[in-house]
């Protein structure tokens, strides 16, 4: 099959289409013909040598796709089924092997491209905010980087769950995007200290900044609050004031999706389909695709992502 | 009524028995005639000015007691009922007002003194390890300060839940006590680094040290591990490596019992009675009372606690 291969370590520009062996199915896996593959910032990090695949995962890039089952292996799935797939790698290719528990239906009314664009963000945000932190009606939900891919999804999900949504972003334009999606409290981090604005008020915090915001996040946290760190744009080592955390009876989690075991991913995929798919299908949560590119241009797509000029999702069409 | 009053700020020696007004019942409270009041390290901290009562709580010391209901107020409890009580203050007295949700039955076979000695530790350990961290069969459970009041209870509870129990303590004698209670892995922190012994193995950690152990605790944490900090014998501010925490998909909570709202305390008390009382009644979890003193000697009792010569619980008899 054809797949994207990185020919030079840590060089994003060296991604090119090559002939490679079609994946062999392991027990419990199906073979999916990839129609579209979503591009994630994690792929860019991987191309720079900073996010190696977990043990046992495909060396091929790509954490999400949509396509058609062409070999059901030993599972009870059907050849010809159209599916969206959560992957630990392998989407930048014509075919990918997928554990059956990581298959989702295509949301009704969604194209392959649209489905491939939503899997990773939906599973990430729901598993952290719905399943782990238990965001509920009436909560105040603080989202850092509200205008990004994770942020725009999280705003809409937060509103759907009945939360008051607060966001941080770095420009009036980005905050206007957040407001359009339903955000209630808009904080320009270049002008205001979010910890002062939200002091003791944030029941749930979704954080992609890490160390730089650790102290302020604990200040912003409400009693019994829960913050979940899923990114480190502001570094990994920070000072934690456990005394203040205890005064809030607060909880801090840091999580990732890719490293989870197959059974754990299946649990998350199932809950995400149950809770989030209806919100995609009725339009409560919308998605924004910047544009699509052919598979062969994966390297160019990642470099575009690095430039920072992309405002929605990039998707590869196969 | 007679109660212990601190006559000089921050002076533990200035605790003395005085005549004070009997508490007035608020809606939902009962009046309990105190027969025995447990002594906690938190009382010592309060006498040193370091642990002020939360807003609305009694200024009188004492977080747990056992006694008899003498006024049921507007509740459906009965005058004459023997009860154990979780309090946010007020136990060092002849009478105390108690929200009905914080009343527990006296465990079958327990005296007032025994019941008064077990309330705070049972609610603390169960709420954190059972309810919050969800310790389960097969888990490895790391307890710091295994030979202390919290530790000795936690060891027995951990074994009852089917966990492998690891403890740290500072002497062979203390570790022998832990072993007698069922601890499986004994770590003398003066001789070994617990983070090396338990690297990536501890599913649940109960910590009373705080900052000093923060980095090592994250190292010791297993994938999807949960550490709960309930004390700061090693300081409050420490460096947290969020990258390592994320690699474990780990969670850190810091909690306290006293500051919780009445409804939250009622939830904890109910679950503790359901899950822990049977283990007290069948002897699975035993208690160790160092000795009892008359109420008037509360100050002397706290000073004894400060000296560090006490190996079990001190209880005041009223």
Interface residues (C-beta under 8 A of the other chain):
Chain A: X210 X211 X214 X229 X230 X232 X236 X237 X238 X239 X240 X241 X242 X243 X244 X245 X246 X247 X248 X249 X250 X251 X252 X253 X254 X255 X256 X259 X260
Chain B: X210 X211 X214 X229 X230 X232 X236 X237 X238 X239 X240 X241 X242 X243 X244 X245 X246 X247 X248 X249 X250 X251 X252 X253 X254 X255 X256 X259 X260
